[in-house]
Amino acid sequence: MKRKFLMALFFSLVIGVLAACGGSDDDTADDGDATESDDKEVLTVATDNGYVPFEFIDEESGDLVGFDIDLITALADEAGYEIEFETLEFDGIVAGIGSGRFDIGIAGMTITEERKEEIDFTQPYYEAGLILAVKDGTDDIESIDDVDGKTVATRTGSTSQQYLEDETDADIEAFPAIIEAYQNVLAGRADAVLYDLPNVQYYSEKDADGEIVTVGDKLTGEDYGIAFPKGSEHRDEFDEALTTIKDNGTFDDIYEEWFGERPEGN
Ligand code: ARG
């Protein structure tokens, strides 16, 4: 993973340099003091450390890695900032951006109307959705219609918790770390887990050896956005940088590194 991370970083740097040399209309490289790497402004990025494959600790290297980590690194480079990561629990990230404690939040965070009251988001960068999953061999839960009266585990403060509250009569068990929700399902203490599709899929394939299986259709469409405190001047800068790297292929390269295929329709 470390190697992937370095490669993605290297790619984004190379592309950044090529763009700076070749582009006559390049207006980001020589903005004010951004030309000197040592006097770049440092922005704090709040993220999580347990959300595969977006942000998690690589077991071998101990490094924070993932799609979000590579993405925000490339964006900061494009926008001319240094970044420093701080990891905390997901609901703390949402609250910490709302209160202005951090400059940027990236954590597979779904853009919702409710959050938009407290937080500003960039344009969407990933299209997710929620999916129900059970322990392999479970035969009485085939879709979300079967969860009433069952114990369904998820993560505290997530859109899945909200969905369960609004749309079902399940007994909800919300954990501060999603791994606990999966472990409860594996141990038979919870009947199902509801969470974001890419995380469930990645966990099921890479970490749970297929012992957790998804059931039913993807529920809801959820777009992930990068979060900024309300009124932050950095939102537009990072949003523009996102447009740039979507156009020049850097985004697709990073996406392919983590998801094994290029995104549709960028
Ligand atoms: N997309 C969901 C939400 O925004 C879950 C995100 C969880 N992210 C994380 N880093 N734990 O509520």
Residues whose N, C-alpha, C, O or C-beta is under 5 A from the ligand:
A	BS01	LIG	D48 Y51 F90 A107 G108 M109 T110 G157 S158 T159 D196
